[in-house]
Amino acid sequence: MARPRKTFGRLEYCQYLLSSQVNYTLTNYADHVSDISHDLVRLYLKRERLTASDVWSHVKSDIITSESGYIVFDDTILDKSHSRNIESVRWQYSGNAHGIIRGIGLVNCIYVNPDTKQFWVIDFRIFDPEKDGKGKAEHVRDMINNAIFHKRIPFKTVLMDTWYATANLMLFINDHKKLFYCPMRKNRLAKHMSSEEKYRPLREIDWEDDELNSGKVIRLKGMPEHLKTRLFSVAISSNRTDFIITNDNSQACADDTKKICALRWYVEQFHREIKQLTGIEKCQCRKQRIQRNHIACAIHVWVYLKKLAYKTSQTVYQIKKNLLKKYLVNELSNPELEMSFS
């Protein structure tokens, strides 16, 4: 009588990504279990179809919402510099690498509760225009629609990076009665709201002393006349000043604008943690479906780590690295490989 076939699924694969510390390949997994083969893991990842909806189902009960909540959008590049045959890999600009690299683009949506200072990932998209014909701004638009009409999660403000500061997207957010704050490129054309002057690059606009604190009402080229936007000149560091635009006409303080925009760094924290702790960049399989499922599982693992971190008042790094604690205690008391100078 044939033995029943060993089952394998999302839970087992996520457990591997959670437990492993350095190597996240399918071969490494198969080398460390007695009843799971490399082919079985690959077959599961090839046939499964995990999506952002599965991540939302996992995280939605954990979120502490706020009527003043923020949703933050940004993308990151999953580095595949040494790959040549992995599907969905393309040349893209990486802010981390400060240059163009080969990788898979991941556009993420983070929900931030400004009262508790906590954040959660609620949506993501793979940037693959050859497959779906969508740009990053279109993915952001889809995720905003999804947050409002499907998730029905309360939020007041959308924070975005320069890449997403398109006229169409800002109008879309405004039409849905939401606020937006985003940095602008210094060559973006604008003029004073009530002025008949020609449009000028933002870097050439003159500022009165009081406007440096309270901002100035401007009209961006390509934006309708009825949409009032306020521009702020915000000093980020001693050698960097950002132009921040918002449709929040109640905002009259550059320092408050700077604090709001600083919430965007939560998404950078998410990018750093998920890359360092889940092996999201480490899958070496060529098929794009396997890559997509691996990415989804890595995000599931981050969601679980973050849930534990909030529950235990630890960092996700402490939780992950503590898995090695028992190993180190045992090795120091009874080393398998004993040091010697003889």
C-alpha positions as CSV (number, residue, x, y, z in Angstrom):
1,M,0.0,0.0,0.0
2,A,1.4,3.4,-1.1
3,R,2.2,5.9,1.6
4,P,-0.1,9.0,1.7
5,R,1.6,11.9,0.0
6,K,3.0,14.6,2.4
7,T,1.0,17.8,2.2
8,F,2.7,21.1,1.9
9,G,1.2,24.6,1.9
10,R,1.5,28.3,2.8
11,L,1.9,27.6,6.6
12,E,4.9,25.3,6.1
13,Y,6.6,27.7,3.7
14,C,6.0,30.7,5.8
15,Q,7.4,28.8,8.8
16,Y,10.6,28.2,6.9
17,L,11.0,31.9,6.0
18,L,10.3,32.8,9.7
19,S,12.8,30.2,11.1
20,S,15.6,30.5,8.7
21,Q,18.2,33.2,9.4
22,V,20.4,33.5,6.3
23,N,19.6,31.0,3.5
24,Y,16.1,31.0,2.1
25,T,16.4,28.8,-0.9
26,L,14.2,25.8,-1.6
27,T,17.3,23.5,-1.6
28,N,18.2,24.7,1.8
29,Y,14.7,23.9,3.1
30,A,14.8,20.4,1.6
31,D,18.2,19.8,3.2
32,H,16.8,20.5,6.7
33,V,13.6,18.4,6.6
34,S,13.3,14.6,6.2
35,D,9.9,14.4,4.5
36,I,9.8,17.4,2.2
37,S,11.5,17.5,-1.2
38,H,12.7,20.4,-3.2
39,D,10.3,19.5,-6.0
40,L,7.3,19.4,-3.6
41,V,8.0,23.0,-2.4
42,R,8.6,24.2,-5.9
43,L,5.3,22.5,-7.1
44,Y,3.4,24.3,-4.4
45,L,4.8,27.7,-5.2
46,K,4.2,27.1,-8.9
47,R,0.6,26.2,-8.5
48,E,-0.5,28.5,-5.7
49,R,-1.9,32.0,-6.3
50,L,-1.3,34.1,-3.3
51,T,-2.4,37.8,-3.5
52,A,-2.5,41.0,-1.5
53,S,-6.1,40.0,-0.5
54,D,-4.6,37.1,1.5
55,V,-2.3,39.4,3.4
56,W,-5.3,41.8,4.1
57,S,-7.3,38.8,5.5
58,H,-4.3,38.1,7.8
59,V,-3.7,41.6,9.0
60,K,-7.1,43.3,9.2
61,S,-8.0,42.0,12.6
62,D,-4.8,43.4,14.1
63,I,-5.1,47.0,12.8
64,I,-6.0,49.7,15.3
65,T,-7.7,52.3,13.0
66,S,-8.1,56.0,13.5
67,E,-10.3,58.6,11.7
68,S,-7.1,60.6,11.4
69,G,-5.2,57.6,9.9
70,Y,-2.7,57.9,7.1
71,I,-2.0,55.6,4.2
72,V,1.5,55.8,2.8
73,F,2.7,54.7,-0.6
74,D,6.2,53.9,-1.7
75,D,8.0,51.3,-3.8
76,T,11.1,49.3,-3.2
77,I,13.3,47.2,-5.5
78,L,13.9,43.5,-4.7
79,D,17.5,43.2,-5.8
80,K,18.1,40.5,-8.4
81,S,21.4,41.9,-9.7
82,H,23.0,38.5,-10.2
83,S,20.0,37.0,-12.0
84,R,19.7,36.7,-15.8
85,N,16.7,34.5,-16.3
86,I,14.2,35.3,-13.6
87,E,10.9,36.5,-15.0
88,S,9.5,39.9,-14.0
89,V,13.0,41.2,-13.4
90,R,13.8,44.5,-15.1
91,W,16.2,47.4,-14.9
92,Q,14.9,49.9,-12.3
93,Y,16.2,52.8,-10.2
94,S,17.0,51.8,-6.6
95,G,17.2,54.6,-4.0
96,N,19.1,52.2,-1.7
97,A,21.7,51.4,-4.4
98,H,21.6,55.0,-5.7
99,G,21.5,53.7,-9.2
100,I,19.9,51.4,-11.8
101,I,19.8,47.8,-10.9
102,R,18.1,44.6,-12.0
103,G,15.2,43.7,-9.7
104,I,11.5,43.2,-9.1
105,G,9.5,46.4,-8.2
106,L,7.2,46.2,-5.2
107,V,4.7,49.0,-4.6
108,N,3.5,49.0,-1.0
109,C,0.7,50.6,1.0
110,I,1.2,51.1,4.7
111,Y,-1.5,52.2,7.2
112,V,-0.3,54.4,10.0
113,N,-2.1,55.2,13.2
114,P,-0.8,58.6,14.3
115,D,-2.2,58.2,17.8
116,T,-0.5,54.8,18.6
117,K,2.5,55.4,16.3
118,Q,2.0,51.9,14.9
119,F,1.8,50.8,11.3
120,W,0.7,47.8,9.2
121,V,1.0,46.8,5.6
122,I,-2.4,46.6,4.0
123,D,-1.8,46.2,0.3
124,F,1.0,45.7,-2.3
125,R,1.4,45.3,-6.0
126,I,4.2,43.9,-8.2
127,F,5.4,46.4,-10.7
128,D,5.4,44.4,-14.0
129,P,4.1,46.6,-16.8
130,E,4.9,44.0,-19.4
131,K,2.4,41.7,-17.7
132,D,-0.4,44.1,-16.7
133,G,0.4,47.3,-18.5
134,K,0.1,49.4,-15.3
135,G,2.5,52.0,-14.1
136,K,3.2,52.6,-10.4
137,A,0.8,55.6,-10.1
138,E,-2.0,53.3,-11.5
139,H,-1.2,50.7,-8.9
140,V,-1.5,53.4,-6.2
141,R,-4.8,54.5,-7.6
142,D,-6.1,50.9,-7.5
143,M,-5.0,50.5,-3.9
144,I,-6.7,53.8,-2.8
145,N,-9.9,52.6,-4.5
146,N,-9.5,49.3,-2.7
147,A,-8.9,50.9,0.7
148,I,-12.0,53.1,0.4
149,F,-14.5,50.8,-1.2
150,H,-13.4,47.3,-0.4
151,K,-11.5,47.5,2.9
152,R,-13.5,50.5,4.1
153,I,-10.6,51.4,6.4
154,P,-10.8,54.9,7.8
155,F,-8.1,57.3,6.9
156,K,-7.8,61.0,6.3
157,T,-4.5,61.6,4.5
158,V,-2.4,60.1,1.7
159,L,1.4,60.4,1.8
160,M,3.4,59.7,-1.3
161,D,6.8,60.1,-2.8
162,T,7.8,62.4,-5.6
163,W,7.3,59.6,-8.2
164,Y,3.5,59.6,-7.5
165,A,2.9,63.4,-7.5
166,T,1.0,63.3,-10.8
167,A,-1.8,65.7,-11.5
168,N,-4.2,62.9,-12.2
169,L,-3.5,61.1,-8.9
170,M,-3.6,64.2,-6.8
171,L,-7.0,65.1,-8.4
172,F,-8.2,61.6,-7.8
173,I,-7.3,61.8,-4.1
174,N,-8.9,65.2,-3.8
175,D,-12.1,64.0,-5.5
176,H,-12.4,61.3,-2.9
177,K,-12.3,64.0,-0.1
178,K,-8.9,62.9,1.1
179,L,-5.9,65.0,1.8
180,F,-2.5,64.5,0.3
181,Y,1.1,65.6,1.1
182,C,3.9,64.8,-1.2
183,P,7.3,66.3,-2.2
184,M,7.6,67.8,-5.6
185,R,10.5,68.0,-8.1
186,K,12.1,71.4,-8.2
187,N,11.5,71.7,-11.9
188,R,7.7,71.3,-11.6
189,L,5.9,74.3,-13.1
190,A,3.7,76.4,-10.9
191,K,2.5,80.0,-10.3
192,H,0.8,82.0,-7.6
193,M,-2.9,81.1,-7.5
194,S,-4.3,84.6,-8.3
195,S,-1.5,85.6,-10.6
196,E,-1.6,86.0,-14.4
197,E,2.2,85.4,-14.6
198,K,3.7,82.5,-16.5
199,Y,4.4,79.2,-14.9
200,R,7.9,78.9,-13.4
201,P,9.9,76.0,-11.9
202,L,9.4,75.7,-8.2
203,R,13.0,76.5,-7.5
204,E,12.5,79.9,-9.1
205,I,9.5,81.0,-7.0
206,D,10.1,83.8,-4.6
207,W,9.3,83.5,-0.9
208,E,8.3,86.2,1.5
209,D,9.5,85.7,5.1
210,D,6.0,84.8,6.5
211,E,5.5,82.3,3.6
212,L,8.5,80.3,4.7
213,N,6.4,79.3,7.8
214,S,2.8,79.5,6.5
215,G,3.3,78.3,2.9
216,K,1.8,79.8,-0.2
217,V,-1.2,79.0,-2.3
218,I,-0.1,78.0,-5.8
219,R,-1.5,76.4,-8.9
220,L,0.4,73.6,-10.5
221,K,0.5,73.5,-14.3
222,G,-2.0,70.9,-15.4
223,M,-4.2,71.3,-12.3
224,P,-7.7,72.8,-12.5
225,E,-8.2,76.4,-11.2
226,H,-10.7,75.3,-8.5
227,L,-8.1,73.1,-6.7
228,K,-6.2,75.2,-4.2
229,T,-2.9,73.7,-3.2
230,R,-0.5,75.0,-0.7
231,L,3.3,74.8,-1.2
232,F,5.8,74.6,1.7
233,S,9.5,75.0,1.6
234,V,10.7,72.5,4.2
235,A,14.3,72.2,5.4
236,I,15.2,68.5,5.7
237,S,18.8,69.0,6.5
238,S,21.5,71.7,6.3
239,N,22.0,71.0,2.6
240,R,18.5,69.8,1.5
241,T,15.2,71.6,1.1
242,D,12.1,69.9,-0.1
243,F,9.0,71.5,-1.7
244,I,5.9,69.9,-0.2
245,I,2.5,70.3,-1.8
246,T,-0.8,69.6,-0.1
247,N,-4.5,70.2,-0.7
248,D,-4.9,70.7,3.1
249,N,-5.8,74.4,3.1
250,S,-6.1,74.4,6.9
251,Q,-2.4,73.7,7.1
252,A,-0.4,76.9,7.8
253,C,2.8,75.6,9.5
254,A,5.9,74.4,7.8
255,D,7.0,72.5,10.9
256,D,3.8,70.6,11.1
257,T,4.0,69.8,7.5
258,K,7.5,68.4,8.1
259,K,6.2,66.2,10.9
260,I,3.4,64.8,8.8
261,C,5.8,64.0,5.9
262,A,8.1,62.3,8.4
263,L,5.5,59.6,8.8
264,R,6.5,58.4,5.3
265,W,9.6,56.9,6.9
266,Y,7.4,54.1,8.4
267,V,7.3,52.6,4.9
268,E,11.1,52.8,4.7
269,Q,11.2,50.9,8.0
270,F,8.9,48.3,6.5
271,H,11.2,47.9,3.5
272,R,14.3,47.5,5.7
273,E,12.7,45.0,8.0
274,I,11.1,42.8,5.4
275,K,14.4,42.6,3.4
276,Q,16.5,41.8,6.4
277,L,14.3,39.4,8.2
278,T,12.1,37.4,5.7
279,G,14.4,36.6,2.7
280,I,12.0,38.4,0.4
281,E,14.8,39.0,-2.1
282,K,16.4,35.6,-1.8
283,C,14.2,33.4,-4.0
284,Q,16.2,32.1,-6.9
285,C,13.4,30.4,-8.9
286,R,12.9,31.7,-12.5
287,K,9.1,31.5,-12.8
288,Q,7.3,34.8,-12.0
289,R,4.4,32.9,-10.3
290,I,6.9,31.4,-7.8
291,Q,8.5,34.8,-7.2
292,R,5.1,36.3,-6.6
293,N,4.1,33.6,-4.1
294,H,7.4,33.9,-2.3
295,I,7.0,37.7,-2.0
296,A,3.5,37.2,-0.6
297,C,4.7,34.6,2.0
298,A,7.5,36.9,3.0
299,I,5.0,39.7,3.7
300,H,2.8,37.2,5.7
301,V,5.9,36.5,7.8
302,W,6.5,40.2,8.4
303,V,2.9,40.7,9.4
304,Y,3.3,37.9,12.0
305,L,6.6,39.3,13.3
306,K,5.1,42.8,13.7
307,K,2.1,41.4,15.5
308,L,4.4,39.7,18.0
309,A,6.5,42.8,18.3
310,Y,3.5,45.0,19.3
311,K,2.2,42.3,21.6
312,T,5.5,41.8,23.5
313,S,7.0,45.3,23.2
314,Q,10.0,44.0,21.4
315,T,11.4,44.8,18.0
316,V,11.0,42.5,15.1
317,Y,14.8,42.1,15.1
318,Q,14.8,40.9,18.7
319,I,12.1,38.3,18.0
320,K,13.9,36.9,14.9
321,K,17.4,36.9,16.4
322,N,16.1,35.3,19.7
323,L,15.5,32.1,17.7
324,L,19.3,31.6,17.8
325,K,19.5,32.2,21.6
326,K,19.1,28.5,22.6
327,Y,21.5,27.4,20.0
328,L,24.2,29.8,21.2
329,V,23.6,28.8,24.9
330,N,23.9,25.1,24.0
331,E,27.0,25.6,21.9
332,L,28.8,27.7,24.5
333,S,28.1,25.1,27.2
334,N,28.7,22.0,25.1
335,P,30.3,23.0,21.8
336,E,30.0,20.6,18.8
337,L,33.0,22.3,17.3
338,E,35.4,23.0,20.1
339,M,38.1,25.7,19.7
340,S,41.7,24.6,20.1
341,F,45.2,26.1,19.7
342,S,47.0,22.8,19.6
